[in-house]
């Protein structure tokens, strides 16, 4: 009945008391005391996004190491999104834990605690992981749609794209940058590579946005920006 508690906040969440590290730890310690689990470690992950796979987070790597050393057979987290955001990652990792005899406990799943030691708990895990990924995809779609709307209506967005200046909430043509942009399109249409175009722009002393140097990736980004008309 040895358990490891995992608590995490991302940068934006650090100011929200409801998911703060102390609040999570208090909840998890209370749950372990109530269920008879003995905490061997509390892993704190601060300012780390769930979009980063568990194995690539400092605390996540420590959690996996302790489990591989068989220091515990239970993992306790407030919610699934403290550990995972991608459904595939969550299901793959928890299947490995199942085979190793490690149960995952989610203390606050709609007000109810669930653990994967039971068939019903496994079902809830699968559904929760799927909905978490759906939420992330919906957010990405809404963000992409909002950005496309701004581009169509020449509304300002961050960062200000090459060829334009910000005028309040609108984008206005920057004549000098528009001229360079037309040259870039012409060179690319003539078959010049991103590397060659970047070298030419730097050699001619033409700065990028905010005075920076040109790189192949910068040239590619400018050419593929739908604001200017996509170029392949």
C-alpha positions in Angstrom: 0.0 0.0 0.0 2.9 2.4 -0.7 1.9 5.4 -2.8 3.5 8.3 -4.6 1.6 11.6 -4.9 2.1 13.7 -8.0 1.2 17.4 -8.0 1.7 19.8 -10.8 0.8 23.4 -11.8 1.5 25.1 -15.1 2.7 28.7 -15.2 -0.7 30.2 -15.8 -2.2 28.1 -13.0 0.2 29.1 -10.2 -2.0 32.1 -9.3 -5.1 30.0 -8.9 -5.6 28.7 -5.4 -7.9 25.9 -6.5 -5.0 24.0 -8.2 -2.1 25.3 -6.2 0.6 22.9 -5.1 -0.3 23.2 -1.4 -4.0 22.7 -2.1 -3.3 19.6 -4.2 -0.9 18.1 -1.6 -3.5 18.6 1.2 -6.1 16.8 -0.8 -3.9 13.9 -1.7 -2.6 13.5 1.8 -6.1 13.4 3.1 -7.1 10.8 0.5 -4.1 8.6 1.4 -4.9 8.8 5.1 -8.5 7.9 4.5 -7.8 4.9 2.2 -4.8 3.5 4.1 -2.2 4.4 1.6 1.3 5.1 2.9 3.0 8.0 1.1 6.6 7.4 0.3 7.1 10.5 -1.8 5.3 13.7 -2.9 6.6 14.8 -6.3 6.0 18.5 -7.0 6.1 19.8 -10.5 5.9 23.6 -10.8 5.5 25.6 -14.0 5.5 22.6 -16.2 2.8 22.1 -18.9 0.9 18.8 -19.2 1.6 19.0 -23.0 5.1 17.8 -22.2 5.2 13.9 -21.9 5.5 12.6 -18.4 8.9 11.1 -19.0 10.3 14.5 -20.2 9.3 16.4 -17.0 11.8 16.4 -14.1 9.2 15.3 -11.7 7.6 12.9 -14.1 11.0 11.2 -14.8 11.5 10.9 -11.0 8.0 9.3 -10.6 8.8 6.7 -13.3 12.2 6.0 -11.8 10.6 5.3 -8.3 8.0 3.0 -9.9 10.6 1.1 -11.9 12.5 0.6 -8.6 9.2 -0.8 -7.1 9.2 1.8 -4.4 5.4 2.1 -4.7 2.4 0.4 -6.2 0.0 3.3 -6.2 0.2 6.7 -8.0 -2.1 9.4 -6.6 -3.1 12.6 -8.4 -5.8 15.1 -8.1 -7.0 14.7 -11.7 -5.8 13.0 -14.8 -4.8 16.3 -16.4 -2.1 16.7 -13.6 -0.3 13.7 -15.2 -1.4 13.6 -18.8 -3.1 15.7 -21.5 -2.8 13.3 -24.5 -5.1 10.3 -24.4 -2.6 8.0 -26.2 0.1 8.9 -23.7 -2.2 8.4 -20.7 -3.6 5.0 -21.9 -0.2 3.7 -22.9 1.5 4.6 -19.6 -1.4 3.3 -17.4 -1.4 0.0 -19.3 2.2 -0.4 -18.4 1.4 0.4 -14.8 -1.4 -2.1 -14.9 1.0 -4.9 -16.0 3.4 -3.9 -13.3 0.6 -3.9 -10.6 0.6 -0.2 -10.2 -2.8 1.5 -9.7 -3.5 5.1 -10.6 -5.9 7.0 -8.2 -7.7 10.2 -9.4 -8.9 11.9 -6.3 -11.3 14.4 -7.9 -13.1 13.0 -10.9 -16.3 14.9 -10.9 -16.3 14.9 -7.1 -15.6 11.1 -6.9 -12.3 9.3 -6.4 -11.5 6.6 -9.0 -8.7 4.1 -9.2 -7.6 1.9 -12.1 -7.4 -1.2 -9.9 -11.0 -1.9 -10.8 -12.7 -2.5 -14.2 -15.0 0.5 -13.6 -12.0 2.7 -12.7 -10.3 1.7 -15.9 -13.4 2.6 -17.9 -13.5 6.0 -16.3 -9.8 6.5 -17.1 -10.3 5.8 -20.7 -13.3 8.1 -21.0 -11.5 10.9 -19.1 -8.4 10.7 -21.2 -10.5 10.8 -24.4 -12.4 13.9 -23.2 -9.2 15.6 -22.1 -7.7 15.2 -25.6 -11.0 16.4 -27.1 -10.8 19.5 -25.1 -7.3 20.3 -26.2 -8.2 19.7 -29.9 -11.3 22.0 -29.6 -9.1 24.7 -28.1 -6.6 24.4 -30.9 -9.5 24.6 -33.5 -10.9 27.7 -31.9 -7.5 29.3 -31.8 -6.8 28.5 -35.4 -10.3 29.8 -36.4 -9.8 33.0 -34.5 -6.4 33.6 -36.1 -7.8 32.9 -39.6 -10.6 35.4 -38.9 -8.1 38.1 -37.9 -6.0 37.5 -41.0 -8.9 37.7 -43.3 -10.0 41.0 -41.8 -6.4 42.4 -41.4 -6.8 42.6 -37.7 -3.7 42.7 -35.5 -2.5 39.6 -33.8 0.7 38.7 -32.1 3.4 38.7 -33.3 2.9 41.4 -35.9 3.6 39.8 -39.3 6.3 40.9 -41.7 4.9 43.3 -44.2 2.6 45.0 -41.8 2.5 47.5 -38.9 0.1 47.4 -36.0 -2.3 50.3 -35.9 -4.5 49.8 -32.9 -6.5 46.7 -33.6 -5.8 46.7 -37.3 -2.9 45.8 -39.6 -1.6 48.3 -42.1 0.8 47.7 -45.0 4.4 48.6 -44.4 5.5 49.7 -47.9 9.2 48.9 -47.5 8.5 45.4 -46.1 5.8 44.8 -48.7 8.4 45.5 -51.4 10.8 43.0 -49.8 8.0 40.5 -49.4 7.3 40.7 -53.2 11.0 40.1 -53.9 11.0 37.1 -51.6 7.9 35.6 -53.4 9.6 36.2 -56.8 12.9 34.6 -55.8 11.1 31.6 -54.4 8.9 31.3 -57.5 12.1 31.3 -59.5 13.3 28.3 -57.6 15.6 29.8 -55.0 15.7 27.9 -51.7 14.9 29.3 -48.3 18.6 29.2 -47.4 19.6 31.1 -50.6 16.9 33.8 -50.0 17.9 34.3 -46.3 21.6 34.7 -47.4 20.6 37.2 -50.0 18.5 39.3 -47.6 21.2 39.4 -45.0 23.9 40.2 -47.6 21.8 43.1 -48.9 21.4 44.4 -45.3 17.6 44.0 -45.3 16.5 43.4 -41.7 13.8 41.0 -40.7 10.9 42.1 -38.4 12.2 44.0 -35.4 15.6 44.3 -37.0 16.6 40.6 -36.7 18.5 38.6 -39.2 16.9 36.3 -41.7 17.0 32.5 -41.4 15.7 29.8 -43.7 12.9 29.1 -41.1 12.0 32.8 -41.1 11.7 32.9 -44.9 9.6 29.8 -44.9 7.3 31.2 -42.2 6.8 34.4 -44.2 6.1 32.6 -47.4 3.6 30.2 -45.8 1.7 32.9 -43.8 -1.8 32.8 -45.3 -2.0 36.5 -44.7 0.2 36.9 -47.7 -1.2 34.1 -49.7 0.3 30.6 -49.1 3.3 29.7 -51.2 4.6 26.1 -51.6 
